[in-house]
Amino acid sequence: MRTVETERLVLRGWRDDDLDGLAAINADPEVMRYILDGSVRDREQSAEGLRKMRRDWTERGFGLFAVERRGELIGWAGLAVPAFLPEVLPAVEIGWRLGRPFWGHGYATEAAAEALRFGFEEVGLDRVISIRHVENTRSARVMEKLGLVHDFDTVVPGHGQPVAVHVGVRP
């Protein structure tokens, strides 16, 4: 798995000792507010998520990077296949999730921009999508800064969450 650096962040592979930080992020109701049905994740669900993120890198050659600032895990950013929204498949999604103390500092945009560059330049993608809950204005701003354009609105099957799908193409 590749490690990449930005001006302030390191995007790297997942380690066993990331579980505590990931579990804390996933247990925050405000962080999870717009994720699927809005439920928080417990430690075991976070552990399974960490295992899945590692598997995705092995199976696909891309995935979600652990994002750290000065040695501290602050969240994740990267590429995934959005199986939860079958109508957009086949597709690769650019996404991110940061702990609440790290919101409002430009970290999501910085990490996602590097993951997007990685997707286009190193993975060879021609197109990516990004999906957000229609009320998630913070993610909408990040998507705009990344140059992604709103394509259409839909509803996530099984959860009923209204989402907006944004699209970006290789420059």
Rosetta constraint file for C-alpha pairs under 8 A:
AtomPair CA 1 CA 12 HARMONIC 7.58 0.50
AtomPair CA 1 CA 13 HARMONIC 6.07 0.50
AtomPair CA 1 CA 57 HARMONIC 6.81 0.50
AtomPair CA 1 CA 61 HARMONIC 7.65 0.50
AtomPair CA 1 CA 62 HARMONIC 7.95 0.50
AtomPair CA 2 CA 12 HARMONIC 6.55 0.50
AtomPair CA 2 CA 13 HARMONIC 7.10 0.50
AtomPair CA 3 CA 10 HARMONIC 7.16 0.50
AtomPair CA 3 CA 11 HARMONIC 5.64 0.50
AtomPair CA 3 CA 12 HARMONIC 4.39 0.50
AtomPair CA 3 CA 13 HARMONIC 6.77 0.50
AtomPair CA 4 CA 10 HARMONIC 5.99 0.50
AtomPair CA 4 CA 11 HARMONIC 5.21 0.50
AtomPair CA 4 CA 12 HARMONIC 6.53 0.50
AtomPair CA 4 CA 114 HARMONIC 7.82 0.50
AtomPair CA 5 CA 9 HARMONIC 5.76 0.50
AtomPair CA 5 CA 10 HARMONIC 4.49 0.50
AtomPair CA 5 CA 11 HARMONIC 6.01 0.50
AtomPair CA 6 CA 10 HARMONIC 6.37 0.50
AtomPair CA 6 CA 110 HARMONIC 7.21 0.50
AtomPair CA 6 CA 111 HARMONIC 7.43 0.50
AtomPair CA 6 CA 114 HARMONIC 7.17 0.50
AtomPair CA 8 CA 69 HARMONIC 6.44 0.50
AtomPair CA 8 CA 70 HARMONIC 7.86 0.50
AtomPair CA 9 CA 67 HARMONIC 6.69 0.50
AtomPair CA 9 CA 68 HARMONIC 5.73 0.50
AtomPair CA 9 CA 69 HARMONIC 4.94 0.50
AtomPair CA 9 CA 70 HARMONIC 7.35 0.50
AtomPair CA 9 CA 107 HARMONIC 7.78 0.50
AtomPair CA 9 CA 110 HARMONIC 7.98 0.50
AtomPair CA 9 CA 111 HARMONIC 7.15 0.50
AtomPair CA 10 CA 67 HARMONIC 5.78 0.50
AtomPair CA 10 CA 68 HARMONIC 5.32 0.50
AtomPair CA 10 CA 69 HARMONIC 6.50 0.50
AtomPair CA 11 CA 65 HARMONIC 5.34 0.50
AtomPair CA 11 CA 66 HARMONIC 5.59 0.50
AtomPair CA 11 CA 67 HARMONIC 4.68 0.50
AtomPair CA 11 CA 68 HARMONIC 6.59 0.50
AtomPair CA 11 CA 76 HARMONIC 8.00 0.50
AtomPair CA 11 CA 77 HARMONIC 7.88 0.50
AtomPair CA 11 CA 111 HARMONIC 7.25 0.50
AtomPair CA 12 CA 65 HARMONIC 5.27 0.50
AtomPair CA 12 CA 66 HARMONIC 5.25 0.50
AtomPair CA 12 CA 67 HARMONIC 6.56 0.50
AtomPair CA 13 CA 54 HARMONIC 7.71 0.50
AtomPair CA 13 CA 65 HARMONIC 5.76 0.50
AtomPair CA 13 CA 66 HARMONIC 5.85 0.50
AtomPair CA 14 CA 18 HARMONIC 6.67 0.50
AtomPair CA 14 CA 50 HARMONIC 7.29 0.50
AtomPair CA 14 CA 53 HARMONIC 7.79 0.50
AtomPair CA 14 CA 54 HARMONIC 6.70 0.50
AtomPair CA 14 CA 65 HARMONIC 7.11 0.50
AtomPair CA 14 CA 66 HARMONIC 5.69 0.50
AtomPair CA 15 CA 19 HARMONIC 7.82 0.50
AtomPair CA 18 CA 22 HARMONIC 6.11 0.50
AtomPair CA 18 CA 73 HARMONIC 6.94 0.50
AtomPair CA 19 CA 23 HARMONIC 5.84 0.50
AtomPair CA 19 CA 43 HARMONIC 7.90 0.50
AtomPair CA 19 CA 46 HARMONIC 7.08 0.50
AtomPair CA 19 CA 47 HARMONIC 6.35 0.50
AtomPair CA 19 CA 50 HARMONIC 7.28 0.50
AtomPair CA 20 CA 24 HARMONIC 6.20 0.50
AtomPair CA 20 CA 43 HARMONIC 7.97 0.50
AtomPair CA 21 CA 25 HARMONIC 6.36 0.50
AtomPair CA 21 CA 73 HARMONIC 6.24 0.50
AtomPair CA 21 CA 74 HARMONIC 7.53 0.50
AtomPair CA 21 CA 75 HARMONIC 7.95 0.50
AtomPair CA 22 CA 26 HARMONIC 6.17 0.50
AtomPair CA 22 CA 46 HARMONIC 6.58 0.50
AtomPair CA 22 CA 73 HARMONIC 7.79 0.50
AtomPair CA 22 CA 75 HARMONIC 6.84 0.50
AtomPair CA 23 CA 27 HARMONIC 6.00 0.50
AtomPair CA 23 CA 41 HARMONIC 7.25 0.50
AtomPair CA 23 CA 42 HARMONIC 6.70 0.50
AtomPair CA 23 CA 43 HARMONIC 5.31 0.50
AtomPair CA 23 CA 46 HARMONIC 5.36 0.50
AtomPair CA 23 CA 47 HARMONIC 7.67 0.50
AtomPair CA 24 CA 28 HARMONIC 6.63 0.50
AtomPair CA 24 CA 99 HARMONIC 7.98 0.50
AtomPair CA 25 CA 31 HARMONIC 6.88 0.50
AtomPair CA 25 CA 75 HARMONIC 7.22 0.50
AtomPair CA 25 CA 98 HARMONIC 7.06 0.50
AtomPair CA 25 CA 99 HARMONIC 5.02 0.50
AtomPair CA 25 CA 100 HARMONIC 7.63 0.50
AtomPair CA 26 CA 31 HARMONIC 7.00 0.50
AtomPair CA 26 CA 32 HARMONIC 6.53 0.50
AtomPair CA 26 CA 40 HARMONIC 5.76 0.50
AtomPair CA 26 CA 41 HARMONIC 5.22 0.50
AtomPair CA 26 CA 42 HARMONIC 7.31 0.50
AtomPair CA 26 CA 46 HARMONIC 6.94 0.50
AtomPair CA 27 CA 32 HARMONIC 7.65 0.50
AtomPair CA 27 CA 40 HARMONIC 4.94 0.50
AtomPair CA 27 CA 41 HARMONIC 5.40 0.50
AtomPair CA 27 CA 42 HARMONIC 6.28 0.50
AtomPair CA 28 CA 32 HARMONIC 6.35 0.50
AtomPair CA 28 CA 40 HARMONIC 6.45 0.50
AtomPair CA 29 CA 33 HARMONIC 5.74 0.50
AtomPair CA 29 CA 38 HARMONIC 7.47 0.50
AtomPair CA 29 CA 39 HARMONIC 7.19 0.50
AtomPair CA 29 CA 40 HARMONIC 5.79 0.50
AtomPair CA 30 CA 100 HARMONIC 7.67 0.50
AtomPair CA 31 CA 97 HARMONIC 7.63 0.50
AtomPair CA 31 CA 98 HARMONIC 7.54 0.50
AtomPair CA 31 CA 99 HARMONIC 6.77 0.50
AtomPair CA 31 CA 100 HARMONIC 6.35 0.50
AtomPair CA 32 CA 38 HARMONIC 5.33 0.50
AtomPair CA 32 CA 39 HARMONIC 6.38 0.50
AtomPair CA 32 CA 40 HARMONIC 5.81 0.50
AtomPair CA 33 CA 37 HARMONIC 7.92 0.50
AtomPair CA 33 CA 38 HARMONIC 4.50 0.50
AtomPair CA 33 CA 39 HARMONIC 7.20 0.50
AtomPair CA 34 CA 38 HARMONIC 5.44 0.50
AtomPair CA 34 CA 132 HARMONIC 7.65 0.50
AtomPair CA 34 CA 133 HARMONIC 5.71 0.50
AtomPair CA 34 CA 135 HARMONIC 7.93 0.50
AtomPair CA 34 CA 136 HARMONIC 6.71 0.50
AtomPair CA 35 CA 39 HARMONIC 7.48 0.50
AtomPair CA 35 CA 133 HARMONIC 7.52 0.50
AtomPair CA 36 CA 156 HARMONIC 7.71 0.50
AtomPair CA 36 CA 159 HARMONIC 6.37 0.50
AtomPair CA 36 CA 161 HARMONIC 6.60 0.50
AtomPair CA 37 CA 159 HARMONIC 5.71 0.50
AtomPair CA 37 CA 160 HARMONIC 7.97 0.50
AtomPair CA 37 CA 161 HARMONIC 6.88 0.50
AtomPair CA 41 CA 45 HARMONIC 5.62 0.50
AtomPair CA 41 CA 46 HARMONIC 6.19 0.50
AtomPair CA 42 CA 46 HARMONIC 6.21 0.50
AtomPair CA 43 CA 47 HARMONIC 6.10 0.50
AtomPair CA 44 CA 48 HARMONIC 6.20 0.50
AtomPair CA 45 CA 49 HARMONIC 6.15 0.50
AtomPair CA 46 CA 50 HARMONIC 6.14 0.50
AtomPair CA 47 CA 51 HARMONIC 6.29 0.50
AtomPair CA 48 CA 52 HARMONIC 6.16 0.50
AtomPair CA 49 CA 53 HARMONIC 6.17 0.50
AtomPair CA 50 CA 54 HARMONIC 6.39 0.50
AtomPair CA 51 CA 55 HARMONIC 6.22 0.50
AtomPair CA 52 CA 56 HARMONIC 6.10 0.50
AtomPair CA 53 CA 57 HARMONIC 6.67 0.50
AtomPair CA 53 CA 63 HARMONIC 6.42 0.50
AtomPair CA 53 CA 64 HARMONIC 6.15 0.50
AtomPair CA 54 CA 58 HARMONIC 6.60 0.50
AtomPair CA 54 CA 63 HARMONIC 7.83 0.50
AtomPair CA 55 CA 59 HARMONIC 6.00 0.50
AtomPair CA 56 CA 60 HARMONIC 5.57 0.50
AtomPair CA 56 CA 61 HARMONIC 7.21 0.50
AtomPair CA 56 CA 62 HARMONIC 6.68 0.50
AtomPair CA 56 CA 63 HARMONIC 5.61 0.50
AtomPair CA 56 CA 80 HARMONIC 7.86 0.50
AtomPair CA 57 CA 61 HARMONIC 4.78 0.50
AtomPair CA 57 CA 62 HARMONIC 4.79 0.50
AtomPair CA 57 CA 63 HARMONIC 5.11 0.50
AtomPair CA 57 CA 64 HARMONIC 7.86 0.50
AtomPair CA 58 CA 62 HARMONIC 7.82 0.50
AtomPair CA 61 CA 123 HARMONIC 7.69 0.50
AtomPair CA 62 CA 79 HARMONIC 6.43 0.50
AtomPair CA 62 CA 80 HARMONIC 7.62 0.50
AtomPair CA 62 CA 119 HARMONIC 7.86 0.50
AtomPair CA 62 CA 123 HARMONIC 7.21 0.50
AtomPair CA 63 CA 78 HARMONIC 5.76 0.50
AtomPair CA 63 CA 79 HARMONIC 4.73 0.50
AtomPair CA 63 CA 80 HARMONIC 5.50 0.50
AtomPair CA 64 CA 76 HARMONIC 6.25 0.50
AtomPair CA 64 CA 77 HARMONIC 5.41 0.50
AtomPair CA 64 CA 78 HARMONIC 4.09 0.50
AtomPair CA 64 CA 79 HARMONIC 5.46 0.50
AtomPair CA 64 CA 80 HARMONIC 6.77 0.50
AtomPair CA 65 CA 76 HARMONIC 5.48 0.50
AtomPair CA 65 CA 77 HARMONIC 5.41 0.50
AtomPair CA 65 CA 78 HARMONIC 5.53 0.50
AtomPair CA 65 CA 115 HARMONIC 7.97 0.50
AtomPair CA 66 CA 73 HARMONIC 6.97 0.50
AtomPair CA 66 CA 75 HARMONIC 6.19 0.50
AtomPair CA 66 CA 76 HARMONIC 4.63 0.50
AtomPair CA 66 CA 77 HARMONIC 6.85 0.50
AtomPair CA 67 CA 73 HARMONIC 5.85 0.50
AtomPair CA 67 CA 74 HARMONIC 5.82 0.50
AtomPair CA 67 CA 75 HARMONIC 5.28 0.50
AtomPair CA 67 CA 76 HARMONIC 4.92 0.50
AtomPair CA 67 CA 77 HARMONIC 6.70 0.50
AtomPair CA 67 CA 111 HARMONIC 7.26 0.50
AtomPair CA 68 CA 72 HARMONIC 5.04 0.50
AtomPair CA 68 CA 73 HARMONIC 4.24 0.50
AtomPair CA 68 CA 74 HARMONIC 5.30 0.50
AtomPair CA 68 CA 75 HARMONIC 7.08 0.50
AtomPair CA 69 CA 73 HARMONIC 6.61 0.50
AtomPair CA 69 CA 74 HARMONIC 6.68 0.50
AtomPair CA 74 CA 98 HARMONIC 5.66 0.50
AtomPair CA 74 CA 99 HARMONIC 5.66 0.50
AtomPair CA 74 CA 102 HARMONIC 6.78 0.50
AtomPair CA 75 CA 96 HARMONIC 7.52 0.50
AtomPair CA 75 CA 97 HARMONIC 5.51 0.50
AtomPair CA 75 CA 98 HARMONIC 4.14 0.50
AtomPair CA 75 CA 99 HARMONIC 5.87 0.50
AtomPair CA 76 CA 96 HARMONIC 5.46 0.50
AtomPair CA 76 CA 97 HARMONIC 5.43 0.50
AtomPair CA 76 CA 98 HARMONIC 6.33 0.50
AtomPair CA 77 CA 94 HARMONIC 7.50 0.50
AtomPair CA 77 CA 95 HARMONIC 5.61 0.50
AtomPair CA 77 CA 96 HARMONIC 4.02 0.50
AtomPair CA 77 CA 97 HARMONIC 6.51 0.50
AtomPair CA 77 CA 108 HARMONIC 7.51 0.50
AtomPair CA 77 CA 111 HARMONIC 6.09 0.50
AtomPair CA 77 CA 112 HARMONIC 5.66 0.50
AtomPair CA 77 CA 115 HARMONIC 6.70 0.50
AtomPair CA 78 CA 94 HARMONIC 5.57 0.50
AtomPair CA 78 CA 95 HARMONIC 5.62 0.50
AtomPair CA 78 CA 96 HARMONIC 6.48 0.50
AtomPair CA 78 CA 111 HARMONIC 8.00 0.50
AtomPair CA 78 CA 112 HARMONIC 6.43 0.50
AtomPair CA 78 CA 115 HARMONIC 5.04 0.50
AtomPair CA 78 CA 116 HARMONIC 7.32 0.50
AtomPair CA 79 CA 92 HARMONIC 6.40 0.50
AtomPair CA 79 CA 93 HARMONIC 5.48 0.50
AtomPair CA 79 CA 94 HARMONIC 4.74 0.50
AtomPair CA 79 CA 95 HARMONIC 6.37 0.50
AtomPair CA 79 CA 115 HARMONIC 7.09 0.50
AtomPair CA 79 CA 116 HARMONIC 7.88 0.50
AtomPair CA 79 CA 119 HARMONIC 7.30 0.50
AtomPair CA 80 CA 92 HARMONIC 5.60 0.50
AtomPair CA 80 CA 93 HARMONIC 5.24 0.50
AtomPair CA 80 CA 94 HARMONIC 6.68 0.50
AtomPair CA 80 CA 95 HARMONIC 7.58 0.50
AtomPair CA 81 CA 90 HARMONIC 7.90 0.50
AtomPair CA 81 CA 91 HARMONIC 6.19 0.50
AtomPair CA 81 CA 92 HARMONIC 4.80 0.50
AtomPair CA 81 CA 93 HARMONIC 5.90 0.50
AtomPair CA 82 CA 86 HARMONIC 7.44 0.50
AtomPair CA 82 CA 88 HARMONIC 7.80 0.50
AtomPair CA 82 CA 89 HARMONIC 7.40 0.50
AtomPair CA 82 CA 91 HARMONIC 7.06 0.50
AtomPair CA 82 CA 92 HARMONIC 6.71 0.50
AtomPair CA 82 CA 93 HARMONIC 6.15 0.50
AtomPair CA 83 CA 89 HARMONIC 7.32 0.50
AtomPair CA 84 CA 156 HARMONIC 7.03 0.50
AtomPair CA 84 CA 157 HARMONIC 7.52 0.50
AtomPair CA 85 CA 89 HARMONIC 7.45 0.50
AtomPair CA 85 CA 156 HARMONIC 5.86 0.50
AtomPair CA 85 CA 157 HARMONIC 6.95 0.50
AtomPair CA 91 CA 127 HARMONIC 7.95 0.50
AtomPair CA 91 CA 128 HARMONIC 6.71 0.50
AtomPair CA 91 CA 129 HARMONIC 6.98 0.50
AtomPair CA 92 CA 127 HARMONIC 7.68 0.50
AtomPair CA 92 CA 128 HARMONIC 5.33 0.50
AtomPair CA 92 CA 129 HARMONIC 6.26 0.50
AtomPair CA 93 CA 128 HARMONIC 5.53 0.50
AtomPair CA 93 CA 129 HARMONIC 4.71 0.50
AtomPair CA 93 CA 130 HARMONIC 5.11 0.50
AtomPair CA 93 CA 131 HARMONIC 7.34 0.50
AtomPair CA 94 CA 112 HARMONIC 7.13 0.50
AtomPair CA 94 CA 115 HARMONIC 7.51 0.50
AtomPair CA 94 CA 116 HARMONIC 6.79 0.50
AtomPair CA 94 CA 128 HARMONIC 6.54 0.50
AtomPair CA 94 CA 129 HARMONIC 6.24 0.50
AtomPair CA 94 CA 130 HARMONIC 5.28 0.50
AtomPair CA 95 CA 112 HARMONIC 6.98 0.50
AtomPair CA 95 CA 130 HARMONIC 6.37 0.50
AtomPair CA 95 CA 131 HARMONIC 7.75 0.50
AtomPair CA 96 CA 108 HARMONIC 6.57 0.50
AtomPair CA 96 CA 112 HARMONIC 6.70 0.50
AtomPair CA 97 CA 108 HARMONIC 7.57 0.50
AtomPair CA 98 CA 102 HARMONIC 6.38 0.50
AtomPair CA 98 CA 103 HARMONIC 6.92 0.50
AtomPair CA 98 CA 108 HARMONIC 7.05 0.50
AtomPair CA 99 CA 103 HARMONIC 7.10 0.50
AtomPair CA 102 CA 107 HARMONIC 7.08 0.50
AtomPair CA 103 CA 107 HARMONIC 7.31 0.50
AtomPair CA 103 CA 108 HARMONIC 7.63 0.50
AtomPair CA 106 CA 110 HARMONIC 6.13 0.50
AtomPair CA 107 CA 111 HARMONIC 5.94 0.50
AtomPair CA 108 CA 112 HARMONIC 5.87 0.50
AtomPair CA 108 CA 142 HARMONIC 7.08 0.50
AtomPair CA 109 CA 113 HARMONIC 5.83 0.50
AtomPair CA 109 CA 142 HARMONIC 5.50 0.50
AtomPair CA 109 CA 145 HARMONIC 7.09 0.50
AtomPair CA 109 CA 146 HARMONIC 7.06 0.50
AtomPair CA 110 CA 114 HARMONIC 6.47 0.50
AtomPair CA 111 CA 115 HARMONIC 6.26 0.50
AtomPair CA 112 CA 116 HARMONIC 5.93 0.50
AtomPair CA 112 CA 146 HARMONIC 7.79 0.50
AtomPair CA 113 CA 117 HARMONIC 6.16 0.50
AtomPair CA 113 CA 146 HARMONIC 6.26 0.50
AtomPair CA 114 CA 118 HARMONIC 6.12 0.50
AtomPair CA 115 CA 119 HARMONIC 6.16 0.50
AtomPair CA 116 CA 120 HARMONIC 6.28 0.50
AtomPair CA 117 CA 121 HARMONIC 5.76 0.50
AtomPair CA 117 CA 122 HARMONIC 7.65 0.50
AtomPair CA 118 CA 122 HARMONIC 5.07 0.50
AtomPair CA 118 CA 123 HARMONIC 6.43 0.50
AtomPair CA 119 CA 123 HARMONIC 4.82 0.50
AtomPair CA 119 CA 124 HARMONIC 6.22 0.50
AtomPair CA 119 CA 125 HARMONIC 5.68 0.50
AtomPair CA 120 CA 124 HARMONIC 4.94 0.50
AtomPair CA 120 CA 125 HARMONIC 4.73 0.50
AtomPair CA 120 CA 126 HARMONIC 6.32 0.50
AtomPair CA 120 CA 127 HARMONIC 7.88 0.50
AtomPair CA 120 CA 170 HARMONIC 5.91 0.50
AtomPair CA 121 CA 125 HARMONIC 7.50 0.50
AtomPair CA 125 CA 170 HARMONIC 7.16 0.50
AtomPair CA 126 CA 169 HARMONIC 5.66 0.50
AtomPair CA 126 CA 170 HARMONIC 4.92 0.50
AtomPair CA 127 CA 167 HARMONIC 7.21 0.50
AtomPair CA 127 CA 168 HARMONIC 5.73 0.50
AtomPair CA 127 CA 169 HARMONIC 4.31 0.50
AtomPair CA 127 CA 170 HARMONIC 6.03 0.50
AtomPair CA 128 CA 167 HARMONIC 5.89 0.50
AtomPair CA 128 CA 168 HARMONIC 5.31 0.50
AtomPair CA 128 CA 169 HARMONIC 6.35 0.50
AtomPair CA 129 CA 148 HARMONIC 7.84 0.50
AtomPair CA 129 CA 165 HARMONIC 6.67 0.50
AtomPair CA 129 CA 166 HARMONIC 5.42 0.50
AtomPair CA 129 CA 167 HARMONIC 4.41 0.50
AtomPair CA 129 CA 168 HARMONIC 6.13 0.50
AtomPair CA 130 CA 143 HARMONIC 7.45 0.50
AtomPair CA 130 CA 148 HARMONIC 7.81 0.50
AtomPair CA 130 CA 165 HARMONIC 5.84 0.50
AtomPair CA 130 CA 166 HARMONIC 5.07 0.50
AtomPair CA 130 CA 167 HARMONIC 6.40 0.50
AtomPair CA 131 CA 163 HARMONIC 6.47 0.50
AtomPair CA 131 CA 164 HARMONIC 5.74 0.50
AtomPair CA 131 CA 165 HARMONIC 4.67 0.50
AtomPair CA 131 CA 166 HARMONIC 6.26 0.50
AtomPair CA 132 CA 136 HARMONIC 6.38 0.50
AtomPair CA 132 CA 139 HARMONIC 6.62 0.50
AtomPair CA 132 CA 140 HARMONIC 7.25 0.50
AtomPair CA 132 CA 163 HARMONIC 5.35 0.50
AtomPair CA 132 CA 164 HARMONIC 5.45 0.50
AtomPair CA 132 CA 165 HARMONIC 6.75 0.50
AtomPair CA 133 CA 161 HARMONIC 6.89 0.50
AtomPair CA 133 CA 162 HARMONIC 5.88 0.50
AtomPair CA 133 CA 163 HARMONIC 4.26 0.50
AtomPair CA 133 CA 164 HARMONIC 6.23 0.50
AtomPair CA 134 CA 153 HARMONIC 7.83 0.50
AtomPair CA 134 CA 162 HARMONIC 5.91 0.50
AtomPair CA 134 CA 163 HARMONIC 4.88 0.50
AtomPair CA 134 CA 164 HARMONIC 5.44 0.50
AtomPair CA 136 CA 140 HARMONIC 6.43 0.50
AtomPair CA 137 CA 141 HARMONIC 6.25 0.50
AtomPair CA 138 CA 142 HARMONIC 6.53 0.50
AtomPair CA 139 CA 143 HARMONIC 6.11 0.50
AtomPair CA 140 CA 144 HARMONIC 6.20 0.50
AtomPair CA 141 CA 145 HARMONIC 6.22 0.50
AtomPair CA 142 CA 146 HARMONIC 6.23 0.50
AtomPair CA 143 CA 147 HARMONIC 6.41 0.50
AtomPair CA 143 CA 148 HARMONIC 5.26 0.50
AtomPair CA 143 CA 149 HARMONIC 7.58 0.50
AtomPair CA 143 CA 166 HARMONIC 7.45 0.50
AtomPair CA 144 CA 148 HARMONIC 5.52 0.50
AtomPair CA 144 CA 149 HARMONIC 6.90 0.50
AtomPair CA 147 CA 168 HARMONIC 6.65 0.50
AtomPair CA 148 CA 166 HARMONIC 5.73 0.50
AtomPair CA 148 CA 167 HARMONIC 5.13 0.50
AtomPair CA 148 CA 168 HARMONIC 4.60 0.50
AtomPair CA 149 CA 166 HARMONIC 5.08 0.50
AtomPair CA 149 CA 167 HARMONIC 5.22 0.50
AtomPair CA 149 CA 168 HARMONIC 6.47 0.50
AtomPair CA 150 CA 164 HARMONIC 7.00 0.50
AtomPair CA 150 CA 165 HARMONIC 6.04 0.50
AtomPair CA 150 CA 166 HARMONIC 4.18 0.50
AtomPair CA 150 CA 167 HARMONIC 6.39 0.50
AtomPair CA 151 CA 164 HARMONIC 7.53 0.50
AtomPair CA 151 CA 165 HARMONIC 5.63 0.50
AtomPair CA 151 CA 166 HARMONIC 5.16 0.50
AtomPair CA 151 CA 167 HARMONIC 6.28 0.50
AtomPair CA 152 CA 164 HARMONIC 5.91 0.50
AtomPair CA 152 CA 165 HARMONIC 5.45 0.50
AtomPair CA 152 CA 166 HARMONIC 7.25 0.50
AtomPair CA 153 CA 162 HARMONIC 7.12 0.50
AtomPair CA 153 CA 163 HARMONIC 5.63 0.50
AtomPair CA 153 CA 164 HARMONIC 4.32 0.50
AtomPair CA 153 CA 165 HARMONIC 6.02 0.50
AtomPair CA 154 CA 162 HARMONIC 5.83 0.50
AtomPair CA 154 CA 163 HARMONIC 5.48 0.50
AtomPair CA 154 CA 164 HARMONIC 6.45 0.50
AtomPair CA 154 CA 165 HARMONIC 7.72 0.50
AtomPair CA 155 CA 160 HARMONIC 5.58 0.50
AtomPair CA 155 CA 161 HARMONIC 5.37 0.50
AtomPair CA 155 CA 162 HARMONIC 4.43 0.50
AtomPair CA 155 CA 163 HARMONIC 5.75 0.50
AtomPair CA 156 CA 160 HARMONIC 5.28 0.50
AtomPair CA 156 CA 161 HARMONIC 5.28 0.50
AtomPair CA 156 CA 162 HARMONIC 6.54 0.50
AtomPair CA 156 CA 163 HARMONIC 6.99 0.50
AtomPair CA 157 CA 161 HARMONIC 7.88 0.50
